[in-house]
Amino acid sequence: MCKNIFHKRWYDDNKELQECIEMLADKDISLQKRISTFLVEHILNYPICQEVLTEEIYSKAYSSDYRRVYDNKESCRIILEFLKVLPDDVRSEIIKNTKDFINGLDH
């Protein structure tokens, strides 16, 4: 008997992160790169982020290994690897600012 097993991902309970990734995924590649650049620069402005973003995180983020659905979208992969290690409050603030940035691009 084969059961359908669902492996919960670390971001499955984070609706704002899922919305942010969906917004990003809907953009063309050039906009995805602009958004990704904004997000990475924004993340690096937080002192706590500089402490948690180790060389290992950079290696995972920029790796060409495809393990998950979003891994083939470079911008999504980079953003999720960086956001994964951040404290919840910082992550929420960064996601809000990123969504505001993305919405600003649409106008």
C-alpha positions as CSV (number, residue, x, y, z in Angstrom):
1,M,0.0,0.0,0.0
2,C,1.5,3.3,-1.0
3,K,0.5,6.4,0.9
4,N,0.7,9.9,-0.4
5,I,3.2,11.5,1.9
6,F,3.4,15.3,2.1
7,H,6.6,16.8,3.4
8,K,5.9,20.1,5.0
9,R,8.3,22.8,3.9
10,W,9.6,25.4,6.4
11,Y,7.5,28.2,4.7
12,D,4.2,26.3,4.3
13,D,2.6,28.1,7.3
14,N,3.9,31.5,6.2
15,K,1.1,33.0,4.0
16,E,2.9,36.4,3.5
17,L,6.0,34.6,2.3
18,Q,4.0,32.4,-0.1
19,E,2.3,35.6,-1.5
20,C,5.6,37.3,-1.9
21,I,7.0,34.3,-3.8
22,E,3.9,34.1,-6.0
23,M,4.2,37.8,-6.8
24,L,7.9,37.3,-7.7
25,A,7.2,34.2,-9.8
26,D,4.6,36.1,-11.9
27,K,7.2,38.6,-13.1
28,D,9.5,38.3,-16.1
29,I,13.1,37.4,-15.6
30,S,14.5,40.9,-15.7
31,L,12.0,42.1,-13.0
32,Q,12.7,39.0,-10.9
33,K,16.4,39.9,-11.0
34,R,15.6,43.5,-9.9
35,I,13.4,42.3,-7.1
36,S,16.0,39.7,-6.0
37,T,18.7,42.4,-6.0
38,F,16.5,44.7,-3.9
39,L,15.7,41.9,-1.5
40,V,19.3,40.8,-1.0
41,E,20.5,44.4,-0.6
42,H,17.6,45.0,1.8
43,I,18.5,41.9,3.8
44,L,22.1,42.9,4.1
45,N,21.1,46.2,5.7
46,Y,20.0,44.3,8.8
47,P,22.9,43.7,11.2
48,I,21.3,40.4,12.4
49,C,21.3,39.2,8.8
50,Q,25.0,39.8,8.3
51,E,25.5,37.5,11.3
52,V,23.3,34.6,10.1
53,L,24.2,34.7,6.4
54,T,27.2,32.4,6.4
55,E,29.2,31.2,3.4
56,E,27.2,28.0,3.5
57,I,23.9,30.0,3.0
58,Y,25.5,31.9,0.0
59,S,26.6,28.5,-1.5
60,K,23.1,27.1,-1.2
61,A,21.5,30.2,-2.5
62,Y,23.7,30.4,-5.6
63,S,24.0,26.6,-6.2
64,S,22.7,25.2,-9.4
65,D,21.3,22.1,-7.7
66,Y,17.6,21.8,-8.3
67,R,15.8,20.1,-5.4
68,R,12.6,22.0,-5.1
69,V,10.0,23.4,-7.5
70,Y,11.2,26.9,-7.2
71,D,14.9,26.1,-7.5
72,N,14.8,26.5,-11.3
73,K,13.9,30.1,-10.7
74,E,17.1,31.6,-9.6
75,S,15.6,34.6,-7.8
76,C,13.2,32.5,-5.8
77,R,15.9,30.1,-4.8
78,I,18.2,32.9,-3.6
79,I,15.5,34.7,-1.7
80,L,14.2,31.6,0.1
81,E,17.6,30.5,1.1
82,F,18.3,33.9,2.6
83,L,14.9,34.2,4.3
84,K,15.0,30.8,5.8
85,V,17.7,31.7,8.3
86,L,16.3,35.0,9.4
87,P,14.5,35.6,12.7
88,D,10.7,35.7,12.2
89,D,10.3,39.4,13.0
90,V,13.0,40.4,10.5
91,R,11.7,38.1,7.9
92,S,8.2,39.5,8.2
93,E,9.5,43.1,7.9
94,I,11.6,42.2,4.9
95,I,8.7,40.4,3.2
96,K,6.4,43.4,3.7
97,N,9.0,45.8,2.3
98,T,9.6,43.5,-0.7
99,K,5.8,43.2,-1.4
100,D,5.6,47.1,-1.3
101,F,8.6,47.3,-3.7
102,I,7.0,44.8,-6.1
103,N,3.7,46.6,-6.0
104,G,5.5,49.9,-6.7
105,L,7.0,48.3,-9.8
106,D,3.5,47.7,-11.1
107,H,2.6,51.4,-11.1
